[in-house]
Amino acid sequence: MAELQFWLKTADEKEWLQLPVNPEQVSVKSSYGYEDVQVTQLGEYTIIGEPSLKEYSFGSFFPRDYHPGYCEYENLPPPWEAVERIELWMATRKPIRLDITGTAIKGLTTIRSFQYSERAGNPGDVYYELELKAYKSVEFREVDTSGSGKAMVIAEEKRPELRTPPASYIVVPGDTLWKIAQRTLGNGDRWREVYTANQAAIGKDPNRLIPGQKLVIPA
């Protein structure tokens, strides 16, 4: 089996499909948002925006029969069953994980386009083209707008924090409990936990931190 492998998987990785024939090439599109602004008496200026989600495209085929010259494995899925599986994944309207081993291309994507056909001279083989786009999940969170009611805001979904937080932290100039919680626990919203663990040292005002002060970081 070749080192380079193309995998499509559900987000929970309970279902997967390894492409039986590696595509000859993978196109990656990476771009930023730009806005051109006309300023009176100064001319045109460009404002560079945020990066767009990456787009991936490649094509290959699902062979009817195994051939050692180009197939990655012997137990091939029937071509039209492979097509149906991808169609079903698209119908779920959920992201699909793209993993190309040996490269930096891996992560959740959405399938934007899936075209396939049979060709004369190759009965039973199904040729296809896939276009995918990187997926970034978000969550809606209710926030209090200080007396004017509540509003819904969009926040990027937080991924589980796998690192082990340090046992303690030394305060530096400009620190806040939110910044400390973000650096040590990976989530600034956990600042109250840091304050509770150090209330005796900090005092009644959680905004009053002293540079050089040693704080205990909760597990």
trRosetta pair geometry for C-beta under 8 A, 3 or more apart (Angstrom, degrees):
i j d omega theta_ij theta_ji phi_ij phi_ji
1 5 7.3 13 165 -78 110 116
1 72 6.0 53 -142 -180 83 79
1 73 6.3 10 -102 -76 109 85
2 5 6.9 160 85 -64 83 71
2 22 6.9 -57 68 -31 149 144
2 72 6.0 -81 26 -124 99 92
3 101 6.9 -132 159 114 62 113
3 102 5.4 85 137 -65 100 142
4 22 6.0 64 110 -126 109 150
4 100 7.1 -1 -164 179 85 87
4 101 6.3 178 -139 76 35 84
4 102 5.1 -81 -95 44 69 141
4 103 7.6 48 -130 -23 96 103
5 18 6.0 -37 -176 -148 108 113
5 19 8.0 159 -176 45 61 82
5 22 7.7 -105 -118 -89 30 108
5 72 6.6 119 -117 -166 83 149
5 99 8.0 2 100 113 91 89
5 100 7.3 179 84 -152 47 46
5 101 4.5 29 44 22 90 121
5 102 7.7 113 20 4 67 104
6 18 6.7 123 79 -162 58 62
6 19 4.0 -8 83 26 117 121
6 22 5.9 145 -9 -120 115 71
6 23 6.8 76 -59 5 159 93
6 58 7.8 -128 -126 94 149 153
6 99 7.9 147 -160 85 36 56
6 100 5.5 -7 -106 -107 67 81
7 16 6.0 -17 -168 -168 104 113
7 17 7.2 149 -156 79 57 45
7 18 5.3 -31 -99 -99 74 69
7 19 7.6 -133 -76 -1 27 78
7 97 7.6 -11 115 109 99 94
7 98 7.5 148 84 -159 63 38
7 99 4.3 -14 63 65 110 99
7 100 7.5 -170 25 -76 71 36
7 101 7.4 62 -4 -29 110 93
8 16 6.8 156 86 -157 50 60
8 17 4.8 -9 60 59 98 96
8 19 7.4 78 -7 -47 99 88
8 86 7.1 17 118 -102 162 95
8 89 7.5 -164 152 32 121 177
8 96 5.7 1 -169 165 93 124
8 97 7.2 144 -162 77 42 59
8 98 6.3 -14 -105 -101 67 62
8 99 8.0 -177 -77 26 24 76
9 13 4.9 8 167 -113 134 65
9 15 6.8 157 -155 89 60 53
9 16 4.2 -14 -103 -104 86 91
9 17 7.6 -173 -75 23 49 59
9 96 6.9 150 71 -172 37 75
9 97 4.3 -24 66 63 93 111
9 99 6.6 12 6 5 116 117
10 13 6.4 -152 70 -58 71 18
10 14 5.8 -33 62 47 129 75
10 15 4.5 60 -9 49 119 92
10 16 7.3 -108 10 -67 71 58
10 89 6.8 -144 -88 -123 84 109
10 94 7.3 31 -152 103 89 126
10 96 6.6 -57 -106 -122 38 70
10 97 7.1 20 98 11 12 98
11 94 6.3 -99 -7 155 122 114
11 95 5.6 73 -70 79 116 89
11 96 7.3 -108 -49 -107 71 26
11 97 6.1 133 -101 -37 43 101
11 108 6.2 23 -109 -110 97 114
13 16 6.6 12 -157 -59 64 112
13 97 6.8 -17 -77 31 81 151
15 85 7.6 -162 166 -165 125 114
15 89 7.8 -159 100 -85 133 109
17 77 7.0 -46 -137 -2 100 156
17 82 6.3 124 -154 -142 137 90
17 85 5.9 138 -64 110 140 144
17 86 7.3 -80 38 -64 162 86
18 72 6.6 -115 142 93 117 139
18 73 6.9 57 94 10 135 133
19 22 6.5 111 100 -94 116 41
19 23 7.2 -11 136 -26 160 82
19 60 6.0 85 177 62 129 149
19 72 7.3 78 95 13 61 141
20 62 6.2 87 33 -133 121 61
20 63 6.1 -117 108 27 135 93
20 71 5.4 -23 169 -144 96 86
20 72 5.8 -161 -161 33 40 93
20 73 6.7 -103 -128 46 77 79
20 76 5.1 39 -113 -126 151 98
20 77 7.2 -151 -44 29 123 80
20 82 7.9 -89 -7 -90 111 160
21 60 4.8 -179 93 173 96 123
21 61 5.9 2 52 60 143 67
21 62 7.6 -164 15 -94 105 28
21 63 6.2 96 -37 -20 125 107
21 70 5.4 22 -130 144 103 103
21 71 6.2 -55 -78 -101 78 52
21 72 7.0 -171 -86 -13 27 92
22 60 6.8 -159 124 -103 16 149
22 70 8.0 -132 33 -174 78 79
22 72 6.4 98 -36 -60 90 120
23 26 6.1 102 87 -67 132 75
23 58 3.9 33 -177 173 177 118
23 59 5.9 115 -127 64 114 32
23 60 4.4 -113 -83 -51 68 107
24 60 7.5 154 -10 -92 68 85
25 58 6.7 -160 96 -122 48 93
26 56 6.3 -16 -177 -162 103 97
26 57 7.4 152 -162 75 57 41
26 58 4.5 -34 -108 -73 68 125
26 100 6.9 -39 -57 -91 167 165
26 105 6.9 -79 140 -28 156 171
27 56 7.1 148 81 -157 57 45
27 57 4.7 -14 59 60 107 92
27 58 6.8 173 16 -68 72 65
28 54 6.1 -12 -168 -175 94 115
28 55 7.2 149 -158 79 45 52
28 56 5.8 -11 -103 -101 69 72
28 105 7.2 -134 -88 -91 128 122
29 54 6.6 155 77 -161 55 61
29 55 4.1 -7 53 57 109 103
29 56 7.8 -150 20 -65 76 31
29 57 7.7 34 -11 1 106 104
30 51 7.3 -20 -175 -163 88 112
30 52 7.6 165 -164 67 44 85
30 54 5.2 -18 -91 -109 79 92
31 51 7.4 147 94 -157 37 66
31 52 4.7 3 77 35 85 124
32 48 6.0 5 139 -167 142 88
32 49 6.0 161 165 67 87 71
32 50 7.0 -163 -151 108 81 21
32 51 5.2 -55 -100 -102 76 54
32 52 6.5 -169 -104 -5 19 82
33 48 7.9 119 82 -176 58 45
33 49 3.2 -41 84 73 99 136
33 50 5.8 19 26 51 114 59
33 51 7.8 -167 0 -106 77 9
33 52 6.2 116 -47 -56 80 93
34 46 5.7 -17 -168 -168 109 106
34 47 7.0 149 -160 76 55 54
34 48 6.1 -25 -107 -111 78 51
34 49 6.2 -143 -71 10 27 95
35 46 7.2 146 76 -157 42 56
35 47 4.6 -15 62 57 95 105
35 49 6.3 78 -10 -43 96 114
36 44 5.7 0 -177 -171 103 112
36 45 7.3 160 -155 82 57 36
36 46 5.4 -29 -99 -99 68 72
36 47 7.8 -167 -79 18 21 74
37 44 7.0 150 78 -153 40 60
37 45 5.2 -23 64 65 92 86
37 46 7.5 163 18 -93 77 21
37 47 6.0 47 -11 -16 119 109
38 43 7.3 -82 -143 169 66 27
38 44 5.5 -33 -96 -95 64 72
39 42 4.0 -19 98 59 114 116
39 43 6.6 2 56 57 85 35
39 44 7.5 159 16 -98 76 20
39 45 5.9 25 -8 1 119 114
42 45 7.2 -4 121 -36 115 112
53 133 5.5 74 113 172 120 96
53 134 4.2 -150 -176 66 98 97
53 135 7.4 60 -158 -70 147 21
53 136 6.4 -142 -95 -8 121 107
54 133 7.3 170 92 -153 43 59
54 134 4.6 62 50 -16 79 126
55 112 7.6 -27 -139 12 104 149
55 131 6.9 -4 -177 -173 103 91
55 132 7.2 163 -158 88 58 46
55 133 4.9 -24 -105 -103 75 80
55 134 7.5 -104 -68 -1 36 79
56 98 6.5 172 62 139 158 170
56 105 6.6 104 -105 -151 142 130
56 109 6.8 -53 31 -125 121 154
56 131 7.4 162 87 -156 51 46
56 132 4.7 -12 62 64 99 95
56 133 7.4 -177 20 -81 72 31
56 134 7.8 93 -12 -47 101 74
57 129 7.2 9 -171 179 97 91
57 130 6.7 -180 -144 94 54 56
57 131 4.6 -8 -101 -106 96 74
57 132 7.4 175 -76 22 49 64
58 129 7.8 -169 103 -149 29 59
58 130 6.1 -8 62 58 68 95
59 127 7.2 32 175 177 107 87
59 128 6.2 -164 -145 99 78 50
59 129 4.2 -27 -94 -102 113 69
59 130 6.9 165 -87 15 55 68
60 127 7.7 -141 121 -144 28 65
60 128 6.8 -6 62 58 56 84
61 79 7.9 -18 169 -128 78 121
61 122 7.9 -19 -179 145 160 149
61 125 5.3 27 163 173 131 107
61 126 6.2 165 -161 85 81 42
61 127 4.3 -39 -98 -98 103 61
61 128 6.6 143 -105 13 46 74
62 76 7.6 141 -173 179 80 113
62 77 7.1 -55 -156 80 122 90
62 79 3.7 143 108 -126 116 80
62 82 4.7 178 -116 58 151 146
62 83 6.9 -127 14 -43 152 85
62 125 6.8 169 82 -159 53 61
62 126 4.6 0 51 57 102 97
62 128 7.1 39 -12 -5 94 119
63 66 7.1 125 102 -88 128 27
63 67 6.6 -103 178 8 165 101
63 70 7.8 125 -43 90 147 108
63 71 6.3 -92 40 -84 143 109
63 76 6.4 -70 75 -150 87 160
63 79 7.0 -152 80 -74 12 110
63 124 8.0 40 -180 115 48 95
63 125 5.3 -20 -122 -113 49 99
64 78 7.9 17 -132 -146 63 62
64 79 5.9 -50 -80 -20 64 123
64 123 7.4 -7 -15 111 157 59
64 124 3.1 21 -68 134 151 121
64 125 5.4 -96 -14 -63 89 60
65 76 7.7 145 -165 38 12 151
65 124 7.4 55 -19 107 83 140
66 71 5.1 -101 -150 43 69 170
66 74 5.1 26 -130 -142 156 62
66 76 5.6 -172 -73 -17 85 122
67 70 5.7 19 90 39 109 84
67 71 5.3 130 56 -12 58 107
68 71 6.7 -58 -95 46 22 95
71 74 7.1 95 121 -88 133 39
71 76 6.6 -69 -150 -74 134 119
73 76 7.2 157 89 -72 78 63
77 81 5.3 -123 169 85 100 110
77 82 4.5 119 100 -63 127 98
77 85 7.6 -33 169 -3 157 141
78 81 4.2 76 67 8 95 112
78 82 7.0 -167 85 -12 46 83
79 82 5.8 -58 -154 32 31 111
79 83 6.6 29 152 -17 65 104
79 124 6.5 144 11 165 140 64
79 125 6.4 169 -89 -143 156 30
79 126 4.0 146 171 7 124 112
80 83 5.2 -44 -146 35 42 116
80 84 6.3 46 152 -22 66 102
80 126 6.4 134 -70 -46 59 149
81 84 5.5 -51 -146 36 34 113
81 85 6.4 41 152 -26 64 101
82 85 5.7 -49 -150 29 32 114
82 86 6.8 28 154 -13 63 102
82 126 7.5 178 66 63 109 133
83 86 6.1 -60 -156 37 32 106
83 87 6.3 32 150 -19 66 110
83 116 5.5 -142 -120 80 123 172
83 126 5.8 -76 -50 142 126 160
83 128 7.2 -178 -102 -78 94 135
84 87 5.4 -56 -147 39 34 115
84 88 6.2 36 154 -22 67 104
85 88 5.8 -53 -149 34 30 111
85 89 6.6 32 152 -19 63 103
86 89 5.6 -51 -150 34 35 114
86 90 6.5 36 151 -19 65 103
86 111 7.1 147 -177 -120 96 167
86 114 5.8 174 136 -145 126 155
86 130 7.9 -100 -160 -103 148 119
87 90 5.7 -54 -152 35 32 112
87 91 6.4 34 150 -23 65 106
87 114 7.1 -156 -82 95 66 149
88 91 5.4 -53 -147 34 34 114
88 92 6.9 42 153 -28 63 97
89 92 5.9 -48 -157 21 34 113
89 94 7.5 -93 -171 63 70 87
89 96 5.4 54 165 -83 133 127
89 111 6.9 86 106 0 107 140
90 93 7.7 36 165 -68 43 44
90 111 5.1 -82 -94 72 98 130
90 114 6.5 -121 -55 6 149 139
95 108 4.2 35 147 -176 141 108
95 109 6.3 145 -163 67 94 24
95 110 5.6 -72 -111 -73 73 70
95 135 4.2 -133 -116 60 135 174
95 137 7.6 -102 -11 -64 145 101
96 108 7.3 137 73 -152 25 63
96 109 5.9 -37 71 69 75 79
96 110 7.2 111 22 -114 83 29
96 111 6.0 25 23 -33 134 99
96 132 7.5 -95 70 -130 108 128
97 106 7.5 15 -180 -171 93 71
97 107 6.9 -120 -142 147 76 15
97 108 5.6 -46 -92 -92 66 55
97 109 7.3 116 -125 17 19 80
98 105 6.5 -50 123 154 109 96
98 106 6.7 -149 99 -125 63 37
98 107 6.8 -9 56 59 80 51
98 108 7.9 110 15 -143 75 11
98 109 4.7 15 -5 7 116 134
98 132 5.8 130 -51 114 146 165
99 105 7.7 154 -144 111 25 72
99 106 4.5 37 -119 -124 69 96
100 103 4.6 -6 102 45 107 123
100 105 4.3 22 34 76 117 112
100 106 6.7 -138 33 -64 59 76
103 106 7.6 151 87 -29 77 89
107 134 6.4 18 98 -136 124 94
107 135 7.6 -168 137 44 93 78
108 134 7.3 82 87 -164 62 59
108 135 4.2 -74 123 61 100 114
108 137 7.5 7 89 -31 158 101
109 132 4.1 39 154 169 140 118
109 133 6.0 148 -161 72 89 31
109 134 5.6 -57 -104 -101 79 31
109 135 5.4 170 -120 -13 17 97
110 132 6.7 163 77 -156 37 73
110 133 5.5 -18 55 60 88 88
110 135 5.1 109 -29 -77 86 112
111 114 5.8 11 168 -45 125 111
111 130 6.8 -64 -140 -159 99 97
111 131 7.5 105 -167 78 58 54
111 132 5.5 -40 -103 -100 50 84
112 131 4.7 -62 70 107 102 100
112 132 6.3 164 8 -110 88 24
112 133 5.3 61 -38 -9 125 106
113 129 7.2 -17 119 110 105 94
113 130 7.2 158 88 -157 68 34
113 131 3.9 28 45 39 102 115
114 128 6.7 -13 -170 -167 76 115
114 129 7.6 171 -148 83 34 56
114 130 5.7 7 -107 -110 74 72
114 131 7.8 -136 -60 30 47 70
115 128 6.4 156 87 -154 51 62
115 129 4.6 2 56 49 102 98
116 126 5.4 19 180 170 117 104
116 127 6.5 165 -151 87 64 45
116 128 4.0 -18 -96 -97 91 89
116 129 7.6 -165 -70 20 52 60
117 126 7.2 161 79 -155 19 69
117 127 5.8 -23 64 62 72 93
117 128 7.9 153 16 -82 56 51
118 122 7.3 -157 -171 88 74 85
118 123 7.1 33 -176 -130 125 43
118 124 7.6 81 -132 2 120 10
118 125 6.8 128 -135 77 76 56
118 126 6.0 -50 -79 -102 72 62
118 127 7.4 137 -107 14 23 84
119 122 5.0 31 73 42 95 109
119 125 7.1 -31 37 82 92 104
119 127 5.9 34 -22 -3 115 131
122 125 4.2 -43 150 39 111 126
122 127 7.9 73 87 -38 143 107
136 156 6.7 -45 167 -133 108 105
137 156 7.5 101 88 -163 55 64
137 157 4.3 -15 105 13 101 138
138 154 5.1 10 168 -176 137 100
138 155 6.5 152 -162 79 84 32
138 156 5.6 -63 -108 -107 74 41
138 157 5.9 -157 -119 -28 15 84
139 154 7.6 151 77 -155 32 57
139 155 5.7 -28 66 69 81 84
139 156 7.7 41 19 143 78 13
139 157 4.8 100 -22 -91 102 80
139 158 8.0 -50 17 5 134 73
140 152 5.2 -1 -174 -174 110 112
140 153 7.3 152 -154 76 61 34
140 154 6.1 -38 -99 -99 64 60
140 155 7.7 134 -114 22 17 78
141 152 7.2 145 71 -155 32 62
141 153 5.7 -29 65 65 84 85
141 154 7.9 135 19 -115 79 14
141 155 5.1 6 4 8 125 125
142 150 5.5 16 -176 173 102 124
142 151 7.4 159 -150 82 60 30
142 152 5.9 -38 -95 -97 63 66
142 153 8.0 142 -108 18 16 75
143 150 6.7 164 80 -155 37 77
143 151 6.0 -23 61 64 87 78
143 152 7.8 139 16 -113 78 19
143 153 5.5 12 1 3 124 120
144 150 5.8 -44 -103 -101 49 83
145 148 4.6 -60 107 64 113 96
145 149 5.8 5 46 70 116 58
145 150 6.4 171 2 -108 90 26
145 151 5.4 56 -45 -1 124 108
155 158 8.0 -5 133 -36 113 86
158 161 7.9 -29 166 -40 106 89
158 187 6.5 37 -147 -101 150 111
161 185 7.0 85 113 166 172 55
161 186 3.8 153 -113 67 138 156
161 187 6.8 -114 -36 -25 141 101
163 186 6.8 136 46 -50 106 130
165 184 4.9 67 -154 162 104 83
165 185 5.3 -1 -95 -90 139 60
165 186 7.8 -123 -81 -5 99 89
165 217 5.2 -136 146 140 118 131
165 218 7.8 23 89 82 150 44
165 219 6.8 179 54 -127 113 42
166 169 6.2 116 82 -67 123 80
166 184 5.8 -87 35 -139 90 105
166 217 5.6 80 82 35 68 150
167 216 7.2 -40 162 -147 67 69
167 217 6.2 169 174 48 15 96
168 214 5.6 3 178 -176 126 96
168 215 6.4 156 -160 81 72 45
168 216 5.8 -42 -104 -106 79 43
168 217 6.0 -169 -95 2 20 91
169 180 5.7 136 117 -157 158 111
169 183 7.6 119 -132 89 141 119
169 184 5.6 -85 -66 -68 138 143
169 214 7.4 152 76 -155 38 53
169 215 5.0 -21 62 62 89 98
169 217 5.5 82 -17 -52 105 114
170 212 6.6 -20 -172 -143 99 29
170 213 7.3 152 -155 76 55 38
170 214 5.7 -27 -98 -98 69 67
170 215 7.8 175 -86 18 21 77
171 175 4.9 -141 -155 54 80 152
171 180 7.4 -43 -103 -84 77 133
171 209 5.0 -159 -149 167 148 115
171 210 6.4 102 80 79 146 44
171 211 5.5 -135 112 -118 93 34
171 212 6.5 -34 66 33 87 24
171 213 4.3 15 19 53 127 89
171 214 7.7 -127 -1 -66 83 22
171 215 6.5 80 -47 -16 95 112
172 175 5.4 111 57 -37 61 115
172 211 5.9 32 -151 -133 25 95
173 211 4.9 -10 -61 -84 67 135
174 179 7.8 -7 129 44 78 172
175 179 5.5 -141 -149 75 61 127
175 180 5.8 52 -173 -55 113 99
175 209 5.5 -85 89 105 101 154
175 211 7.6 137 18 -94 112 71
176 179 4.8 96 51 6 77 100
176 180 7.0 -144 92 -5 40 87
176 191 7.6 -19 134 -130 86 144
176 207 7.0 -19 -134 -132 94 69
176 209 7.1 -173 -113 3 33 139
177 180 5.5 -54 -145 38 34 112
177 181 6.2 35 156 -19 67 105
177 191 3.8 101 128 -166 101 112
177 192 7.9 84 142 -61 139 31
177 194 5.3 176 -159 82 98 125
177 195 5.5 7 -139 -59 155 97
177 206 5.6 -36 -15 169 148 106
177 207 7.8 -96 -1 -91 104 43
177 209 7.3 172 -51 -58 74 130
178 181 5.9 -56 -149 37 29 109
178 182 6.3 30 152 -21 63 107
178 188 4.2 37 -175 -171 82 108
178 189 7.8 23 -134 -69 90 29
178 191 4.6 -51 -82 -62 51 144
179 182 5.6 -55 -148 35 32 113
179 183 6.3 27 156 -17 66 107
179 188 6.9 6 -74 -117 25 110
180 183 5.9 -57 -146 38 30 107
180 184 6.0 0 166 5 67 116
180 191 7.1 99 60 -120 88 87
180 194 5.8 145 100 -169 118 169
180 215 6.8 21 -177 67 154 154
180 217 7.9 -142 158 -99 104 101
181 184 6.5 -68 -132 51 24 92
181 185 5.0 -31 -169 37 67 119
181 187 6.3 -53 147 89 101 55
181 188 5.1 115 83 -133 105 37
181 189 7.3 -135 122 50 142 25
181 190 4.5 -179 -167 75 128 80
181 191 4.3 -120 -13 -77 143 61
181 193 7.1 110 -117 53 121 95
181 194 5.2 -134 -74 -15 94 132
182 185 7.3 -43 -81 58 10 76
182 186 7.0 19 -163 -149 43 12
182 187 6.7 -115 -105 97 54 6
182 188 3.8 -4 -62 -67 100 87
184 194 7.7 106 61 -92 133 128
184 217 4.9 -114 159 -131 147 142
185 190 4.9 -79 104 71 154 144
185 193 7.5 89 -75 70 167 131
185 194 7.6 -137 -15 -54 133 109
185 217 7.1 -171 -55 -169 93 109
185 218 7.8 14 -86 66 130 80
187 190 4.8 74 93 -7 100 109
188 191 6.1 4 177 -41 61 104
190 193 4.8 -25 176 23 87 121
190 194 6.9 91 125 -19 80 92
191 194 5.5 -53 -157 36 45 112
191 195 6.2 45 147 -21 73 104
191 206 7.6 103 146 168 111 135
192 195 5.4 -51 -145 37 37 114
192 196 6.2 41 155 -23 68 103
193 196 5.8 -49 -145 33 30 111
193 197 6.5 26 156 -15 62 108
193 218 4.9 -99 157 38 109 143
194 197 6.0 -60 -151 39 29 108
194 198 6.3 -12 162 15 65 115
194 215 6.5 33 -174 161 102 136
194 217 6.6 -21 -113 -121 95 61
194 218 6.7 -137 -84 6 49 98
195 198 6.4 -84 -145 56 26 85
195 199 6.0 57 158 -75 69 81
195 202 6.5 -75 -142 46 73 158
195 206 4.7 -19 -121 -122 136 121
196 199 5.9 -11 -139 -32 28 113
196 218 7.7 15 72 -47 99 141
197 215 7.6 92 97 178 105 89
197 216 4.9 -120 147 88 117 105
197 217 7.4 107 89 -133 157 11
197 218 4.8 -163 -55 -55 147 99
198 201 4.8 -53 -176 47 86 110
198 202 5.2 76 122 -20 96 107
198 215 4.7 -34 -83 -142 158 91
198 216 5.7 169 -72 36 94 83
199 202 6.0 -63 -131 47 29 101
199 203 7.6 -136 -179 34 57 7
201 213 6.7 143 152 -171 121 117
201 215 7.1 -168 81 -104 143 69
202 205 7.4 -127 149 76 93 54
202 206 6.2 36 142 -119 144 50
202 208 6.7 137 -179 77 82 80
202 209 6.8 -31 -129 -94 102 67
202 213 7.8 96 -90 161 70 155
202 215 7.8 30 -57 -106 106 110
203 208 6.1 -27 60 74 122 126
205 208 4.1 60 94 -1 115 114
209 213 6.3 -137 -172 42 76 140
210 213 4.4 99 71 -40 86 120
